[in-house]
Amino acid sequence: MEQQKGKFGNWLRNSITAKLLVIGILALVLLIPLSFVKDIIYERSLRQSQ
């Protein structure tokens, strides 16, 4: 069992696919605060025009 964990950990460190998957997930997670900031900018521009 311990040897299988070592193989998985080694694969995770060396795998380009795993790294790309993690980068993709992080990019998607960071889009959430970006949309909040865009909403605040839009709201403030509406208030300024009023």
mmCIF file of the N, C-alpha and C atoms, coordinates in Angstrom:
data_MODEL
# 
_entry.id   MODEL 
# 
loop_
_atom_site.group_PDB 
_atom_site.id 
_atom_site.type_symbol 
_atom_site.label_atom_id 
_atom_site.label_alt_id 
_atom_site.label_comp_id 
_atom_site.label_asym_id 
_atom_site.label_entity_id 
_atom_site.label_seq_id 
_atom_site.pdbx_PDB_ins_code 
_atom_site.Cartn_x 
_atom_site.Cartn_y 
_atom_site.Cartn_z 
_atom_site.occupancy 
_atom_site.B_iso_or_equiv 
_atom_site.pdbx_formal_charge 
_atom_site.auth_seq_id 
_atom_site.auth_comp_id 
_atom_site.auth_asym_id 
_atom_site.auth_atom_id 
_atom_site.pdbx_PDB_model_num 
ATOM 1   N N  . MET A 1 1  ? 0.828   -1.197 0.000   1.00 0.00 ? 1  MET A N  1 
ATOM 2   C CA . MET A 1 1  ? 0.000   0.000  0.000   1.00 0.00 ? 1  MET A CA 1 
ATOM 3   C C  . MET A 1 1  ? 0.870   1.258  0.000   1.00 0.00 ? 1  MET A C  1 
ATOM 4   N N  . GLU A 1 2  ? 1.915   1.231  0.816   1.00 0.00 ? 2  GLU A N  1 
ATOM 5   C CA . GLU A 1 2  ? 2.806   2.383  0.907   1.00 0.00 ? 2  GLU A CA 1 
ATOM 6   C C  . GLU A 1 2  ? 3.522   2.635  -0.412  1.00 0.00 ? 2  GLU A C  1 
ATOM 7   N N  . GLN A 1 3  ? 3.814   1.568  -1.127  1.00 0.00 ? 3  GLN A N  1 
ATOM 8   C CA . GLN A 1 3  ? 4.500   1.708  -2.409  1.00 0.00 ? 3  GLN A CA 1 
ATOM 9   C C  . GLN A 1 3  ? 3.567   2.347  -3.449  1.00 0.00 ? 3  GLN A C  1 
ATOM 10  N N  . GLN A 1 4  ? 2.273   2.044  -3.370  1.00 0.00 ? 4  GLN A N  1 
ATOM 11  C CA . GLN A 1 4  ? 1.322   2.645  -4.295  1.00 0.00 ? 4  GLN A CA 1 
ATOM 12  C C  . GLN A 1 4  ? 1.204   4.149  -4.046  1.00 0.00 ? 4  GLN A C  1 
ATOM 13  N N  . LYS A 1 5  ? 1.221   4.567  -2.788  1.00 0.00 ? 5  LYS A N  1 
ATOM 14  C CA . LYS A 1 5  ? 1.179   5.996  -2.477  1.00 0.00 ? 5  LYS A CA 1 
ATOM 15  C C  . LYS A 1 5  ? 2.409   6.690  -3.032  1.00 0.00 ? 5  LYS A C  1 
ATOM 16  N N  . GLY A 1 6  ? 3.545   6.044  -2.946  1.00 0.00 ? 6  GLY A N  1 
ATOM 17  C CA . GLY A 1 6  ? 4.777   6.603  -3.487  1.00 0.00 ? 6  GLY A CA 1 
ATOM 18  C C  . GLY A 1 6  ? 4.704   6.752  -4.987  1.00 0.00 ? 6  GLY A C  1 
ATOM 19  N N  . LYS A 1 7  ? 4.129   5.773  -5.663  1.00 0.00 ? 7  LYS A N  1 
ATOM 20  C CA . LYS A 1 7  ? 3.989   5.841  -7.117  1.00 0.00 ? 7  LYS A CA 1 
ATOM 21  C C  . LYS A 1 7  ? 3.048   6.972  -7.517  1.00 0.00 ? 7  LYS A C  1 
ATOM 22  N N  . PHE A 1 8  ? 1.930   7.102  -6.791  1.00 0.00 ? 8  PHE A N  1 
ATOM 23  C CA . PHE A 1 8  ? 0.966   8.156  -7.102  1.00 0.00 ? 8  PHE A CA 1 
ATOM 24  C C  . PHE A 1 8  ? 1.571   9.529  -6.852  1.00 0.00 ? 8  PHE A C  1 
ATOM 25  N N  . GLY A 1 9  ? 2.277   9.698  -5.755  1.00 0.00 ? 9  GLY A N  1 
ATOM 26  C CA . GLY A 1 9  ? 2.915   10.969 -5.441  1.00 0.00 ? 9  GLY A CA 1 
ATOM 27  C C  . GLY A 1 9  ? 3.974   11.316 -6.464  1.00 0.00 ? 9  GLY A C  1 
ATOM 28  N N  . ASN A 1 10 ? 4.727   10.331 -6.902  1.00 0.00 ? 10 ASN A N  1 
ATOM 29  C CA . ASN A 1 10 ? 5.751   10.551 -7.915  1.00 0.00 ? 10 ASN A CA 1 
ATOM 30  C C  . ASN A 1 10 ? 5.101   10.934 -9.234  1.00 0.00 ? 10 ASN A C  1 
ATOM 31  N N  . TRP A 1 11 ? 4.001   10.256 -9.586  1.00 0.00 ? 11 TRP A N  1 
ATOM 32  C CA . TRP A 1 11 ? 3.295   10.571 -10.825 1.00 0.00 ? 11 TRP A CA 1 
ATOM 33  C C  . TRP A 1 11 ? 2.730   11.989 -10.770 1.00 0.00 ? 11 TRP A C  1 
ATOM 34  N N  . LEU A 1 12 ? 2.199   12.349 -9.606  1.00 0.00 ? 12 LEU A N  1 
ATOM 35  C CA . LEU A 1 12 ? 1.605   13.672 -9.443  1.00 0.00 ? 12 LEU A CA 1 
ATOM 36  C C  . LEU A 1 12 ? 2.655   14.768 -9.587  1.00 0.00 ? 12 LEU A C  1 
ATOM 37  N N  . ARG A 1 13 ? 3.857   14.530 -9.087  1.00 0.00 ? 13 ARG A N  1 
ATOM 38  C CA . ARG A 1 13 ? 4.928   15.515 -9.198  1.00 0.00 ? 13 ARG A CA 1 
ATOM 39  C C  . ARG A 1 13 ? 5.435   15.644 -10.627 1.00 0.00 ? 13 ARG A C  1 
ATOM 40  N N  . ASN A 1 14 ? 5.467   14.553 -11.365 1.00 0.00 ? 14 ASN A N  1 
ATOM 41  C CA . ASN A 1 14 ? 6.077   14.548 -12.689 1.00 0.00 ? 14 ASN A CA 1 
ATOM 42  C C  . ASN A 1 14 ? 5.085   14.682 -13.834 1.00 0.00 ? 14 ASN A C  1 
ATOM 43  N N  . SER A 1 15 ? 3.803   14.607 -13.561 1.00 0.00 ? 15 SER A N  1 
ATOM 44  C CA . SER A 1 15 ? 2.806   14.584 -14.614 1.00 0.00 ? 15 SER A CA 1 
ATOM 45  C C  . SER A 1 15 ? 2.466   15.994 -15.092 1.00 0.00 ? 15 SER A C  1 
ATOM 46  N N  . ILE A 1 16 ? 2.593   16.205 -16.377 1.00 0.00 ? 16 ILE A N  1 
ATOM 47  C CA . ILE A 1 16 ? 2.211   17.486 -16.964 1.00 0.00 ? 16 ILE A CA 1 
ATOM 48  C C  . ILE A 1 16 ? 0.693   17.630 -16.942 1.00 0.00 ? 16 ILE A C  1 
ATOM 49  N N  . THR A 1 17 ? -0.017  16.539 -17.152 1.00 0.00 ? 17 THR A N  1 
ATOM 50  C CA . THR A 1 17 ? -1.478  16.576 -17.137 1.00 0.00 ? 17 THR A CA 1 
ATOM 51  C C  . THR A 1 17 ? -2.001  17.013 -15.778 1.00 0.00 ? 17 THR A C  1 
ATOM 52  N N  . ALA A 1 18 ? -1.432  16.487 -14.714 1.00 0.00 ? 18 ALA A N  1 
ATOM 53  C CA . ALA A 1 18 ? -1.874  16.856 -13.371 1.00 0.00 ? 18 ALA A CA 1 
ATOM 54  C C  . ALA A 1 18 ? -1.596  18.330 -13.099 1.00 0.00 ? 18 ALA A C  1 
ATOM 55  N N  . LYS A 1 19 ? -0.451  18.814 -13.542 1.00 0.00 ? 19 LYS A N  1 
ATOM 56  C CA . LYS A 1 19 ? -0.120  20.226 -13.338 1.00 0.00 ? 19 LYS A CA 1 
ATOM 57  C C  . LYS A 1 19 ? -1.068  21.124 -14.121 1.00 0.00 ? 19 LYS A C  1 
ATOM 58  N N  . LEU A 1 20 ? -1.377  20.752 -15.359 1.00 0.00 ? 20 LEU A N  1 
ATOM 59  C CA . LEU A 1 20 ? -2.313  21.537 -16.154 1.00 0.00 ? 20 LEU A CA 1 
ATOM 60  C C  . LEU A 1 20 ? -3.702  21.529 -15.541 1.00 0.00 ? 20 LEU A C  1 
ATOM 61  N N  . LEU A 1 21 ? -4.097  20.404 -14.991 1.00 0.00 ? 21 LEU A N  1 
ATOM 62  C CA . LEU A 1 21 ? -5.403  20.304 -14.334 1.00 0.00 ? 21 LEU A CA 1 
ATOM 63  C C  . LEU A 1 21 ? -5.469  21.223 -13.121 1.00 0.00 ? 21 LEU A C  1 
ATOM 64  N N  . VAL A 1 22 ? -4.424  21.249 -12.329 1.00 0.00 ? 22 VAL A N  1 
ATOM 65  C CA . VAL A 1 22 ? -4.397  22.123 -11.151 1.00 0.00 ? 22 VAL A CA 1 
ATOM 66  C C  . VAL A 1 22 ? -4.417  23.589 -11.582 1.00 0.00 ? 22 VAL A C  1 
ATOM 67  N N  . ILE A 1 23 ? -3.662  23.933 -12.617 1.00 0.00 ? 23 ILE A N  1 
ATOM 68  C CA . ILE A 1 23 ? -3.650  25.306 -13.113 1.00 0.00 ? 23 ILE A CA 1 
ATOM 69  C C  . ILE A 1 23 ? -5.030  25.699 -13.629 1.00 0.00 ? 23 ILE A C  1 
ATOM 70  N N  . GLY A 1 24 ? -5.704  24.791 -14.324 1.00 0.00 ? 24 GLY A N  1 
ATOM 71  C CA . GLY A 1 24 ? -7.044  25.063 -14.826 1.00 0.00 ? 24 GLY A CA 1 
ATOM 72  C C  . GLY A 1 24 ? -8.042  25.292 -13.703 1.00 0.00 ? 24 GLY A C  1 
ATOM 73  N N  . ILE A 1 25 ? -7.963  24.478 -12.677 1.00 0.00 ? 25 ILE A N  1 
ATOM 74  C CA . ILE A 1 25 ? -8.866  24.633 -11.533 1.00 0.00 ? 25 ILE A CA 1 
ATOM 75  C C  . ILE A 1 25 ? -8.609  25.969 -10.830 1.00 0.00 ? 25 ILE A C  1 
ATOM 76  N N  . LEU A 1 26 ? -7.335  26.317 -10.652 1.00 0.00 ? 26 LEU A N  1 
ATOM 77  C CA . LEU A 1 26 ? -7.012  27.601 -10.021 1.00 0.00 ? 26 LEU A CA 1 
ATOM 78  C C  . LEU A 1 26 ? -7.503  28.775 -10.859 1.00 0.00 ? 26 LEU A C  1 
ATOM 79  N N  . ALA A 1 27 ? -7.383  28.675 -12.165 1.00 0.00 ? 27 ALA A N  1 
ATOM 80  C CA . ALA A 1 27 ? -7.857  29.748 -13.038 1.00 0.00 ? 27 ALA A CA 1 
ATOM 81  C C  . ALA A 1 27 ? -9.367  29.915 -12.903 1.00 0.00 ? 27 ALA A C  1 
ATOM 82  N N  . LEU A 1 28 ? -10.089 28.805 -12.852 1.00 0.00 ? 28 LEU A N  1 
ATOM 83  C CA . LEU A 1 28 ? -11.541 28.885 -12.695 1.00 0.00 ? 28 LEU A CA 1 
ATOM 84  C C  . LEU A 1 28 ? -11.932 29.474 -11.343 1.00 0.00 ? 28 LEU A C  1 
ATOM 85  N N  . VAL A 1 29 ? -11.205 29.103 -10.299 1.00 0.00 ? 29 VAL A N  1 
ATOM 86  C CA . VAL A 1 29 ? -11.501 29.630 -8.967  1.00 0.00 ? 29 VAL A CA 1 
ATOM 87  C C  . VAL A 1 29 ? -11.224 31.131 -8.916  1.00 0.00 ? 29 VAL A C  1 
ATOM 88  N N  . LEU A 1 30 ? -10.185 31.588 -9.604  1.00 0.00 ? 30 LEU A N  1 
ATOM 89  C CA . LEU A 1 30 ? -9.851  33.012 -9.581  1.00 0.00 ? 30 LEU A CA 1 
ATOM 90  C C  . LEU A 1 30 ? -10.792 33.857 -10.434 1.00 0.00 ? 30 LEU A C  1 
ATOM 91  N N  . LEU A 1 31 ? -11.595 33.232 -11.264 1.00 0.00 ? 31 LEU A N  1 
ATOM 92  C CA . LEU A 1 31 ? -12.581 33.996 -12.038 1.00 0.00 ? 31 LEU A CA 1 
ATOM 93  C C  . LEU A 1 31 ? -13.717 34.501 -11.157 1.00 0.00 ? 31 LEU A C  1 
ATOM 94  N N  . ILE A 1 32 ? -13.958 33.849 -10.040 1.00 0.00 ? 32 ILE A N  1 
ATOM 95  C CA . ILE A 1 32 ? -15.045 34.257 -9.139  1.00 0.00 ? 32 ILE A CA 1 
ATOM 96  C C  . ILE A 1 32 ? -14.768 35.639 -8.545  1.00 0.00 ? 32 ILE A C  1 
ATOM 97  N N  . PRO A 1 33 ? -13.606 35.892 -7.922  1.00 0.00 ? 33 PRO A N  1 
ATOM 98  C CA . PRO A 1 33 ? -13.367 37.246 -7.408  1.00 0.00 ? 33 PRO A CA 1 
ATOM 99  C C  . PRO A 1 33 ? -13.283 38.285 -8.526  1.00 0.00 ? 33 PRO A C  1 
ATOM 100 N N  . LEU A 1 34 ? -12.830 37.883 -9.699  1.00 0.00 ? 34 LEU A N  1 
ATOM 101 C CA . LEU A 1 34 ? -12.762 38.810 -10.820 1.00 0.00 ? 34 LEU A CA 1 
ATOM 102 C C  . LEU A 1 34 ? -14.152 39.298 -11.205 1.00 0.00 ? 34 LEU A C  1 
ATOM 103 N N  . SER A 1 35 ? -15.129 38.398 -11.180 1.00 0.00 ? 35 SER A N  1 
ATOM 104 C CA . SER A 1 35 ? -16.496 38.819 -11.502 1.00 0.00 ? 35 SER A CA 1 
ATOM 105 C C  . SER A 1 35 ? -17.052 39.744 -10.422 1.00 0.00 ? 35 SER A C  1 
ATOM 106 N N  . PHE A 1 36 ? -16.675 39.530 -9.160  1.00 0.00 ? 36 PHE A N  1 
ATOM 107 C CA . PHE A 1 36 ? -17.109 40.435 -8.094  1.00 0.00 ? 36 PHE A CA 1 
ATOM 108 C C  . PHE A 1 36 ? -16.556 41.837 -8.324  1.00 0.00 ? 36 PHE A C  1 
ATOM 109 N N  . VAL A 1 37 ? -15.291 41.931 -8.694  1.00 0.00 ? 37 VAL A N  1 
ATOM 110 C CA . VAL A 1 37 ? -14.667 43.229 -8.928  1.00 0.00 ? 37 VAL A CA 1 
ATOM 111 C C  . VAL A 1 37 ? -15.320 43.923 -10.120 1.00 0.00 ? 37 VAL A C  1 
ATOM 112 N N  . LYS A 1 38 ? -15.603 43.164 -11.176 1.00 0.00 ? 38 LYS A N  1 
ATOM 113 C CA . LYS A 1 38 ? -16.265 43.753 -12.345 1.00 0.00 ? 38 LYS A CA 1 
ATOM 114 C C  . LYS A 1 38 ? -17.648 44.282 -11.980 1.00 0.00 ? 38 LYS A C  1 
ATOM 115 N N  . ASP A 1 39 ? -18.374 43.550 -11.148 1.00 0.00 ? 39 ASP A N  1 
ATOM 116 C CA . ASP A 1 39 ? -19.696 44.002 -10.712 1.00 0.00 ? 39 ASP A CA 1 
ATOM 117 C C  . ASP A 1 39 ? -19.605 45.299 -9.903  1.00 0.00 ? 39 ASP A C  1 
ATOM 118 N N  . ILE A 1 40 ? -18.607 45.403 -9.028  1.00 0.00 ? 40 ILE A N  1 
ATOM 119 C CA . ILE A 1 40 ? -18.435 46.610 -8.226  1.00 0.00 ? 40 ILE A CA 1 
ATOM 120 C C  . ILE A 1 40 ? -18.097 47.796 -9.122  1.00 0.00 ? 40 ILE A C  1 
ATOM 121 N N  . ILE A 1 41 ? -17.221 47.573 -10.105 1.00 0.00 ? 41 ILE A N  1 
ATOM 122 C CA . ILE A 1 41 ? -16.863 48.652 -11.030 1.00 0.00 ? 41 ILE A CA 1 
ATOM 123 C C  . ILE A 1 41 ? -18.086 49.109 -11.814 1.00 0.00 ? 41 ILE A C  1 
ATOM 124 N N  . TYR A 1 42 ? -18.892 48.164 -12.271 1.00 0.00 ? 42 TYR A N  1 
ATOM 125 C CA . TYR A 1 42 ? -20.098 48.507 -13.022 1.00 0.00 ? 42 TYR A CA 1 
ATOM 126 C C  . TYR A 1 42 ? -21.080 49.292 -12.157 1.00 0.00 ? 42 TYR A C  1 
ATOM 127 N N  . GLU A 1 43 ? -21.264 48.836 -10.921 1.00 0.00 ? 43 GLU A N  1 
ATOM 128 C CA . GLU A 1 43 ? -22.194 49.515 -10.017 1.00 0.00 ? 43 GLU A CA 1 
ATOM 129 C C  . GLU A 1 43 ? -21.738 50.931 -9.710  1.00 0.00 ? 43 GLU A C  1 
ATOM 130 N N  . ARG A 1 44 ? -20.450 51.118 -9.486  1.00 0.00 ? 44 ARG A N  1 
ATOM 131 C CA . ARG A 1 44 ? -19.934 52.455 -9.167  1.00 0.00 ? 44 ARG A CA 1 
ATOM 132 C C  . ARG A 1 44 ? -20.009 53.378 -10.373 1.00 0.00 ? 44 ARG A C  1 
ATOM 133 N N  . SER A 1 45 ? -19.822 52.840 -11.561 1.00 0.00 ? 45 SER A N  1 
ATOM 134 C CA . SER A 1 45 ? -19.948 53.692 -12.741 1.00 0.00 ? 45 SER A CA 1 
ATOM 135 C C  . SER A 1 45 ? -21.405 54.126 -12.946 1.00 0.00 ? 45 SER A C  1 
ATOM 136 N N  . LEU A 1 46 ? -22.358 53.242 -12.615 1.00 0.00 ? 46 LEU A N  1 
ATOM 137 C CA . LEU A 1 46 ? -23.770 53.634 -12.689 1.00 0.00 ? 46 LEU A CA 1 
ATOM 138 C C  . LEU A 1 46 ? -24.090 54.728 -11.675 1.00 0.00 ? 46 LEU A C  1 
ATOM 139 N N  . ARG A 1 47 ? -23.574 54.588 -10.474 1.00 0.00 ? 47 ARG A N  1 
ATOM 140 C CA . ARG A 1 47 ? -23.816 55.609 -9.434  1.00 0.00 ? 47 ARG A CA 1 
ATOM 141 C C  . ARG A 1 47 ? -23.196 56.945 -9.816  1.00 0.00 ? 47 ARG A C  1 
ATOM 142 N N  . GLN A 1 48 ? -22.034 56.879 -10.454 1.00 0.00 ? 48 GLN A N  1 
ATOM 143 C CA . GLN A 1 48 ? -21.377 58.129 -10.846 1.00 0.00 ? 48 GLN A CA 1 
ATOM 144 C C  . GLN A 1 48 ? -22.164 58.832 -11.945 1.00 0.00 ? 48 GLN A C  1 
ATOM 145 N N  . SER A 1 49 ? -22.756 58.068 -12.844 1.00 0.00 ? 49 SER A N  1 
ATOM 146 C CA . SER A 1 49 ? -23.510 58.676 -13.929 1.00 0.00 ? 49 SER A CA 1 
ATOM 147 C C  . SER A 1 49 ? -24.853 59.238 -13.452 1.00 0.00 ? 49 SER A C  1 
ATOM 148 N N  . GLN A 1 50 ? -25.332 58.789 -12.289 1.00 0.00 ? 50 GLN A N  1 
ATOM 149 C CA . GLN A 1 50 ? -26.593 59.316 -11.747 1.00 0.00 ? 50 GLN A CA 1 
ATOM 150 C C  . GLN A 1 50 ? -26.312 60.597 -11.090 1.00 0.00 ? 50 GLN A C  1 
# 
